[in-house]
Amino acid sequence: MTRRARWLVAGWAALIVLAVLTMPRGSYQPGRLLAAHAGFDAQCAGCHRPWHGADNGRCIACHGDFAANNPHGGYYVFDDKEGLIAGRRLVTFKDNLSCLSCHGEHRGRNADVRVQAAFACTWCHKHPTIDAVSKHRGDNLARHESASQMFARPFNHLQHRLLMGLQADNFPNGFDCATCHQVTPVVPGAADKMTIAWRPCAFCHASPQVPSLALSAALGKSPAALPYSGVVRTLHINAVFNHSRGHLQTPCAQCHLKVSESARPGDANSLLISQCFTCHAHQEAAPHARPRQAARPGSGSAFAAAFRGAAIAGETHRVVACGQCHWFHIHGALPILDFTRPALKQPPGGRAGGEFAPWGIGTIAIVIVGLCGIAYTMFLPAMEEHHAAVMETAPQRIVKTPVLDDTYQTSIKGLYIVGEMGGTASINLAMRSGRQVIEAIAENFKHSAAPPQSGVYDVLIVGCGPAGLGATATAKAHGLNYVTLERMTPASTLRTYPRAKFVQATPIDILEYGSFFLEGDTTREDLVREWEKIISQARLVIQDREEVVAVQPTDGCFTVRTAQGHQFKARCVVLAIGLRGHPRRLNVAGEVPGRVHYQLIEPDDFRNQRILVVGGGNAGAEVTQALAAAHLGNQVSYSIRDAVLSKVTHENAEKVIALQRSGAITLYPATEVREIRAKTVVLQPTTGLSAEGRAAADRVIELENDVVFAMLGAELPIRFLESIGIRMEVKHR
C-alpha cells in the first residue's frame, strides 16, 4: 500500500470514529446547566452558533456589553506583549478573548463560575511562584484611580498639613487622617462607608457654600459631616479591598505612604500605597505545604498576621489563591459589575432554533481540513536549515518625538529641529535638512514686514554636526546674520565614530564650498579632515565650548542662554544637537563612569580584558565583532534581551553567530543586566518570556568582567525640549 493510500485509509477511519462519538447528545451537552441558565436547557442555539462553539456574541445578547468595566473585555489575544500563552489554547471571538475561555458551562446547578474562572487565572498570568508576578514583588503599589474631586478647588493635603501644624490648639493630634475622614468598618464585599467631618473644616471655612468648596446648599451652613461615599470610585490594584475592621486597626499612613505630600488628587503621592503582602501571606513556606486552591471570595482566611511593624521571622506562609484577592465580575473598593443589565430568562427570539445542533457535521469538516493540511505538510520536502534574522519583530519602544511640519518647524513659530533629533540620521540627509531649513527661513524673511533689530541675530544654530554645518554654510551663503554655538568643538560627533564606520552613499552640494563626497569605507580621520576643510574654506564662524541650557521665546524673538553665562537673541533658532550626547543607560546598581561605556571609539584601547556587550541592535553586534578581534586577546560576552538576533541586519547576525560557533564570543540570549559589581556582572532572564523560554533561561548568571559596553541607543532630550514648550507626540520607534 502506498503512502498516500495509507493516509486516506487512516483519515477515513478517524472520520468514522469521530462521527460515531459526536452523534450522541451527551457529546455536545455533557451535564446540566447552571441554575441561572436553566431556561436554556435543550436550546443549544441560545449560546452556540451552528458550526461554531459558544462565543461572546451570544453572551452579550443576554448580559449586555462588558468591555467598559471588565479588564478582560476587548483583550486582543494576538498582541505580541499580552497575547496567548504558549501551550495553552484559549477560545477567541473576533481575535478577542472569549468568555468561554474561563467561564464554562454544563457543570451542574451548584457550580460557582467565579471559583471556576479563578482556576483559569494561571493560564494567562502564568508563574511558577507568586514571587514571579511583578505587582506582588514591588516594594510599593499604586492605586489605579483617585477619588473624584468634590470641591471647586482641588484638595491639597500638603497645604492642609502645614496649616494644621500652625494651629496646634485646634489640631492637637497634628495631621491625622482620622481627624477629617470618618470611615465605618464594613464586611468584605460591601460598599465602603465614608464621610468627611465638617468640624475641622469649619476652623477655616465659614460654610460648605464658600467659593473654594462650592458644595450643595442642601448641606446647610454647619453640617455634621460631608457625604463622601457617593463621590468615591477608587480601584485598589484591581483587587478586593474594603476598609474592614481589621484594616482600620492599622494607622492610615501605614498604607497611604505619602498622602501627606500630595498636592492634588490623582498625583503620584496620593496613589502610592504600601505593599499589601506586608500583612497578607502570599508564598508557600515549605515544599510540603498544601497545594494552592481557588477559594470562594470572602471565605477562609488569607492573612498571615496583622501588621506588627515588620515581617515576623519564621512566620508560616500560605499561598493565597488568585480568586481570594481578584474576584471575577466584581473588583475594586466599590462593586463594579461587568454587565450593564440583568441577564434574560430566555434566549433572544424565544425558542427559535429548537434542539437541532449539527455539531457533528461541523467537527467532521474541521477534521477533514486538518487532515488535508497534515498530509500536505508531510509530502513537502524538508526545509534546509538556514539562519535569517527576522526584522521588525521585536517590541517597539514608544518614545516622545517633537511635532514638526514639512519645514522642520516645531509647534513654536520660528523654532526648528533638524538632523538626527528631527528624524534624519544619515549624514547626507542631515546636511540636506540643515540646508533646507535655512532656505525656508530666508524665504520667510523675504515676506516678513518685521525689520531686523539691533543686537538680534537672524538665526541662531545650535550644534555643528552634519545638520548644523549644512545650516551654517547655507546661512552664510544667503547673507543672514547668524551665530552657531557648539557644545564642544566642530565635528566632535564625528570624532566619536568607530574607525571605518563612515560610508557616504551620495554626494551633497554645500554652498560656499562645492560638492562633498567620500566614496566607500572611509576612516574617521579622513572624515574629520574633510569637515575642517569645509569650515576653513567656507570661512564659517563657529563659537565652540558654548553649551545651550535654555531657549525662551520673548517679544517676537528668542533668548538663548548658555552654561558659560552668555546670552544671545535671535529671530529664529535651529536645534541641530543630535542624540549622541544622550545615550540610553542600563539604570542598574554599579553603573558608574569608567566601568560602563556607551560608545566604542578605538577598539585597540581594549586588550586582554573581560568585556560584556549589552544591546541587541546593530550597534551592539558591531561593537562585539570589533572587540572580539583575535589580535586584541579579549574575552567577549554578548547579552541580548530577545531570544534571537531580531533587530540586526542579516550580515551582522551571521557574523555574530559565526563568532559564537568558533568560541570567540559567548552569547547570552534572553538576558538583561541586573547588577554591576567590582569584578563581575550579574545577568538575569528577561521578563515576559514564554513558559518554554523561561524554563531554558531561568537562572542568574554572574560573569567575571572588567568593562561593560551598553549599546542601547540614545534618548531624545525630552526634558530640554519640553522646558522650551515644544509640543511632543508619542510614536513607535
N, C-alpha and C positions, 0 to 999 in steps of 0.2 A: 504494500500500500504506500502510495506516495505521501510526501509530507503535507501537501495541500489537502489530500483526501482525509488524512488523519485530523487535520484541523476542522474540516467540515463535519466529520462524524462527531468529534468531541463537542463542537459548538452546538449541533442539533441535540445531542444528548443533554447538554446543560440546559438548553431551552425547554426541553420536555420536562426535566426535573423541576425547573423553576416554575413552569406553568402549573404543574401539579401542586406545588407548595403555595402558590399565590391564589388559587381558586377559592379555598375555604374563607369564610367571612372572618375568622379569627386572625388571619394574617394581616388584615388592614384595620381591624378594630379589636385589639387584644385587651380585653378588660373593660370594666365600666368607666364612665366618665366621672369627673369631679361633680360634686353636688351643684356647683354654680353652673355647670354645663349640662345638667340633666335633661333640659329641654331639647338638646341636640342629639339625643340618643337615636341611632339608626339614621341620622341625616348627615352623612359624610360630607355632602356638598356644602354644608353650613360652614365648615372650616377648610376643607380641601377643595382645590380646583381639579377638574379632570386632567389626567396626565401629569399632575403635579402633587406635591405634598402640601401641607398647611403652610400658609405664608402670612406676612404682616398685613396684606390687604384685607383678608377676612377678619383678622383680629381688630383692625382699625374700624372696619364697618360696624362692629358692635361696640367697642370700647371708646372709639374716638382716637384722634391722633395723640401721640405722646412725645413727639420729637422735642417739644419745647421744654419739657420738665425732666425727661428721663435722659441721663448721660449716655445711655446706650442708643438712644434714638438717633437715626442718621449716621450711625457708625459705619464708615467706609472700610470694608474688610480687606480691600486690596491695597491699602495705603502702605508705603514702604516702612514707615515707622510704627504704625499701630495695626498692621494687618493681622491675618490669621497666624496662629502659632503653628510652626511646622509639626506635622504628625497628628494634629487634631483637626478633624473635618467638622466645621460648623455649618449651619444652614444659612443660606443667603437669600435675600429678596431684593432684586434690582441693585445688586452689588452692595447692599447694606445688610447689617446683621438682622437675622430673623428672630422673632420672639421664640420660635420653636427650638432655637439653639440651647436655651436654658430652661424654658418652661414647657415640660412635657405633659401629655395627657394620658388617658387610659390607665391611670394609676390607682383607681379606686376612690370611693367617696370621702375617705378620711385623709387624703393626701394634702400636703401643705406646699403650694407652689413656691413659697419663699424659701423653705428649707431645701426643696429640690434644686432650686436655682442657685442656692448658696454653694452646693457641691460643684457647680459649673464655674465658679469664680476662677479656680486654679487652671482652667483650660486656657484662658487668655492671660490672666495675671499669674503666670507660671513662675514658681520659685521653689527650690529645694527646702529652704527655711525662710521664715518671715524676715530674718535679717536682710535678705536679698531684696526686699521691697524698699525702694528709696524713701518713700514717705514715712516708713516705720523706722528708718535708720538715722534720719537727720536729728541734729541737736534740738531744733525747734520746728514748729509747724506754722502755717499761715492759713487763716480762715479765708474762704472763697469770696465772701461778700461782707460789706459793712452794713450796719443798721441804716435804714433810710433816714435822711435828715428831717427833723421835725420842727426845727426853729428857723426863723428867717435868716439868721446869720449862723454859718456852720459852727458847731460847738468846738471849742479849743480846750482840751484837757490840760495842756501845758500852761496856758494862761491862767486857768482857774486854779491850778495847783499853786502858782506863785501868789495869786490873790488870797487864797485861803491861808497861805503861810504868813501873810501880813496881818491877818485877822485872827490871832491866836485866841482871843476871848470868845469869838463866835464859833471857832472850829478847834476845840481843844485836842481832838484826835488828829489834826492835820489833814492831809489829803487822803481820805479814806473812802473807798468806793461805796461802802455801805452807808455813808452819810447821805448820799443822794439816791443811789439805786436801791430800791426795795424789791427784793426777789423772794418769792414764795416757793418753797420746795415742792416739786411735783414728782410723780412716779415716772419711770422711764416710759417713753412713748407719748406722754401727754404734752400739751402745749405749755410753753413757759408762761409764767405769770409774773410780770414785771411792771413796776411803776417808778416814777421819779418823784421824790419828796419835794414839795414846794417850799417848805420852811427854809432850807439852806439857800434857795434861790432868792427868797424874799429879802435877804440881807442887802442885796444889790439891786434887784429888780422890783419895781413898785407893784406890778401886776403881770399876769401872763400876756396881757394885751400890749405891752410896750413894744416899740418898733423892732428891737433886737430879737424878740421872741415871736410876736405876731401870732399867738395862739388863739383858739376859738373863744368868742365872748361867752359861750356857754359854760366855760370853766369858772367864771366869776372872777372877783378880784383877789381872793385868797383861798384857793382850793387846798385840800389836804394833800393831794398828790396829782401828778400829771399822768394821763394814760400813756402807756408805752408799748404794751403788747401788740396793739393794732398797727404799730409802725415798724416793729422789728421783723426782719426776714434775714436771719443770719444762717449761713451754711457753714457748719463746722467740718471742714475737710471731707464732705460727703459721708460723714459717719453719724451714727446715732449719738445724740448728746442732749441732755436736759440738765437744768440746774436742780438736780436732785438733792436730797438732804445730805447725802454723802459728799457731793461736790461742794456744797455750801459750807461744809466744815473746814475747807481749805481756804486761806486768805485769797481774795480775788487776784491780788498782784502775783500770786504764785503761778497762776496760769496766764494772766494777761500781763506779760513781762514788761512791756514798755508803753502801756497805755498812758502813763503819766507824762510821757514825752510826746504824745500825739498832738499835732497842731490842727488837724481837721479829720472828720470822719472819712474812713477809707484809706488813710495813709498807711505806710508800712508798719509804723509803731502800733496803730490801733488794731491791725490784723494779726500781729505776731502773738502766738500762744506757745506755751511750753509743750514739750513732747508728752503726749497722753500716756505713753508707756513708761513714764517715770513711776506711775502708780499701778498701771494695769499690766498683768502678766501677758507676755506675747512670745514666749520662747520655751521650748522643751528643756527641762532641767537635766535629763539623762536619757541615754538611748532606750532604756526600758520604760520610759514614760508612755502613758496611754496614747494611742493614735488620735490625731485631730478629728473631731466630729463636728458637723454643722448643727448648731443648736438653734432652737426656736428663738426668735427675737424676744428679749425680756426674760427668758427663763435661765436659771442657773446663775452662777457667779463667774464673772470674768475678771475679778480683781485678784492681785497677789497680796496686796496690803495697802492700807491708806498711806498717803504720802507722809513720811516722817523726816523730811529734810534731806535724806539720801537713801539710795537703794540699800536694802538690808543684805549683808553678806550671808551667803548660804541659803538665801530665800528660795523656796521651791516654786519654780515657774511652771505654768501650764499653758499649752497652746490655746489661743483664742481663735475659734473658727471664724471664717470670713463673715458668716451670717450674723454673728453676735454684735459686730460693730457696724457692718454695712448691710442695712436692710434693703430688700428689694421692694419696690413700689412705695417706699417711704424713706425719707432721709432728711437730715438737717435738724436744726434746733426746733423747727416747727414742722408739722406734717406737710409734705408737698406730694400730692398724688400724681401718678404718671398720667392718668387718663382724665379727659375733660368731662365725661358724663358717665352715668351708670350703664352697665352692660345691658344689652337687650335680652329678653327672656327667650326669644325665638330668633332664628336666622332671618336676615332681611329677605322679604318676599315670601314669608310663611314657610310651608313645607315643600316648596318647589325644588325639584331635584330628586325627590324620592330616595330610595335606598340603593339605586344603581350606582356602582362605583367601579369603573373599568380600570382598576389599578393593575391587574394582571397584564392587560394589553400594553399599558404604558411601560411596565417593567420589562416585558419581552422586547419592546422596541429599543429601550435603552441598552439592554444586554446585546442585541444584535449589532448596534453601532459600536459598542465597546469591543466585541469580538473582532469586528472588521478592523478596528484600529489596531488591536493587538496583532492580528495576522499580518496587516500591512507593515507594522514595525518589525516583525520577525523576519520578513522577506527582504528588508532593506539591508544593504551592505553595511558593515561596521564602519563607523566614522574614525578617521585617523586622528589620533591624539595630537592636538596642537594647541599651544597656549596662545591666547589672544586676550589682550587687555580689553575689558568691556568699558566703554566710555560712557560718561554721563549717567551712571547708575547709582553712584553714592548719594546719600542725603545731601542736599544743597544747603549751605549756610544762608540764613536770612539776614541781610545787613541793611542798614540805612544808607541811602545814597542821596546826594543833593539833586533837587529838581532843576533841570536845565532846559532851555529852549534850543532851537536849532542854531543859535549863535553863541552857545555856551554860557548864556546869561542865566544867573540864578534867580530866585524869587525876589531878590533885591535889585532894583534897577541900577545898572552901572557896575555891578559886581559879577565877575566872570570866573569860571573854573575850567582849566584846560589840563591836558596831559593825563597822566595815569589816574589822578583823582577824578578826572572827568570822564573816564572810561576808555581812553586811548593809550594803551600800554606800550605799543611798539614805538621805536624811535621815529620812524617815518611819520606815522600818524600823529604822534605827539607834536613834532615840529610843524606839521601842517595845521594842527589845531591852534598853535600859537600864532601862526601867520594869519589864519582866517579870523581869529577873534580881534586882532588889531585892525584888519581891513574893515570889519563890521563897525568897530568903534570909530575909525576915521570917517566912514560913510555917515554915521550918526552925527558926527561933529559938523559935517557939511550942512546938514538940515537943522542944526540946533541954533536957536536965537541967542543962547546964553554966551556972552563974550568970555574970553579967557580971564582968569583972575590972577592977580599978583601973588606970588608965593604958592600957587596951586599947580601941581603937575597935571598934564592932560591925562596921563595914565601911569599908574604905579604897578610894576610887575614884581611879584613875589616868587623867587626861585629862579635858578639859572640852569635847569636841566634841559632836555631836548625841547620841551614846550616853552620854557622861559626864554631860551636862546632864540627860538623862532619868533616869539613875540617881540623880543628886544630888537632884533635886526629889522623887523618889519616896522616897528615904531620909529626907528631912526630913519628908515627909507622914506616914510611918509611925513617926516618933519615934525613929529609930535614931540612935545616937551615931556620926556619920560624919565623915570628913575627905576632901576632894577635892584632889588635887595636880595641878597643870598645869605642863607643862614651860616654856611661855612665858606667854601671857595667855589668859583665856577668849575663845573664838571665834577663836583665832589661825588655825585651819584655814580657817574661813570667810573670813577676810580675804585668803586666797590665791586664792579663786575668781576666775576671769575675770569681767569685767563682763557682766551679763545672762545669766550661765550658769545661775543657780539657778532651778529650776522645781519647785514643790511641788504634787503632784497631789491629795493628800487631806489633810484636817485631822487633827490628833492632840491628844488631851487631855493636858495637863500638870498634875499635881497641884500645888496651891498657886498655880496661875496661871489655868488655864482652857484654852480651845481655841486652838491655834496653827495658823494657816493663812495662807498668802500665795498669792494667785491669779495665774496667768500668769507671764510673764517678769518677774523682779524684780532690781533692781540689787544688787550686793554690799553697798553701804552700807545699803540698806533691811534686808537680812537681818541684818547686824551690829547695827543699832539694835534690831531686834526681839529679838535674842539678849540684849543688855544689859538690855532691859526685863524679860525673863523673870527674869534673875538678880536684878535690883533689886526687882521686885515680890514675888517668892517669898522674898526675903531669904536667898539661898543664900550660904554661906560657902565661898570657894574660895581656896586658897593657891597663888598663881602663882609662877613662877620656881623651881619645885621639880621638877627632873628626876630621876625614879626610875632608879637604876642597879642595884639588887639587890632581889630578893624571896626571902626564905628562910623556909621553914616551920620553926617551932621551938615545941615544947611545946604543941601544940594551937592555936597561933595563927601569925601571920606577922609577921616582922620586915622592914620596908621601909626601905631606906637611899636617900638622895638625894645628888646630886652636891654639894650645899651642905653635906654632913656631918650633916644631920639624920636622926633615926631615929624611926620610928613602928611601933607594934604594933597589929594588928587581927585580929579573929576571922575575917573574910573579906576578900578582895581582889578587886576588879573592875578588869580591864585594859580600858580604852577608849582606847588610844593611837593607833588608826588606822594608816594606811600612808603618808600624805603626807610624813612625815619620813624615809622610806627609799626614795628614787627609785632605779630601776634605772639603772645607769651604762653608758656605752659601753665602758669599760675599754680605751682606746687611748692612745697617746702624745699628749701635748699637751692632755689633758682636765684643765683647771685651772679653779678658780672665776673667774667674770667672763667667761671665754671660752665656757663651756658653761652653759646654763640648763636647768633641769628642770621649770619651770613658767612660764606667762605670766600675770602679774597685770594689767599695764596695757599694751596694745598701743601707746598713744601715746608710751610711753617709747622706742620704737624707730622712728626716722625716717631715711630716706635711707641705709640700711645694706644690706650684702650679707649675707643671712641664709640659713642652711641649717636646715631642719626635718627631723628623723630620727624615724621611727616610723610604722608602717602602721596604727595603731588610730585610733579616733575622736578621741582627744586630739590626735594629730599632724595629722589632717585639719582640725580646728577651729582649731588654732594657725596652720596655713598660711593658712587663709582670713582670720583676723584680721590677720595681718601683711602680707597681700597687698592690703589695702585701698588704693585708689588715692591717697587723701589723705596716706598715710604715705610714699609715694615709695620703698618698699623694693624691693630686687631679691631675690626669694624663690626658693630651690631646695628641692625636696622629695624626700627619699630614702626608699624603702621596700624591705624585703628581698624581698617577693614580686614576681612578675611583673605582678600586677594588684592592685587595691584589694580585698582579700578579707576584711578584718577590720573594715570600717566599715559604717555604715548606708547604705541606698540614697541618701538625701538628701545625705549628706556626699560620697559617691562622685560624684554628679552635679555637685556644686558644685566639687569639685577638678578634674574633667575639664573643666568649663566654663572655669575659670581657666587651665588648661593650653592649651586651644584658643585663648583670647583672648591668650595670650602674657603673662599676668600672673604666672605662675609657670613654672618649668622642672621637670618631673617626671623623676626618675631611678629607674625600677623595677629590681628585682633587683640592688640595690647595698647596700653597707654601708660605714661609715666605717672606714678603715684608719689614718689619722693626721691629727692636727690640728696645723697649722704656724702660724707667726706671723700670716700674712695669707692663708693658703689652707687648704683641707680636701681630703684625698685620699680618693676613693671607689674601691672595688674591687668586682668582681662577687661576688655571694653564692655560697657553696659549695652543692653539691647540686643545681645546675640540670641540666636535660636537655641533651643534645648540641646541640639547636637553640637553646635559651635561652642556653647558654654561648657559642655562636658569635656570637650577636647582642650579647652584653654583655661579651665577653672583652676588656676594656680597662680601664685605670686612668685615672680622671678626676681632675684637680686643679682645684678651683674657687676663685676669689677669694672671700674670706669675712671678715666682721667678727665674727659671733656665730653660735653653734650652739644650737639648741633640741633637746634629747634627750627626746622624749616617749615613753619606753619603758615606762611603767607603774611600779609600785612593787614592792618586795620585802618579804616578811614579815620582821620582826626575828627570824629563826630562832635566831641565836646567843643572843639575850637570853632567848627562851622556853626553849631547851634548857638554858641555865645554871640556870634555876629548877628544871628537872626535868620539864617538861611533855612528855608523850608526843606525838610528831608522826607523821603518816602522809602517804604520797605520794598525791597526787591530780592529775587532769588539770584544768588551768585553762582 
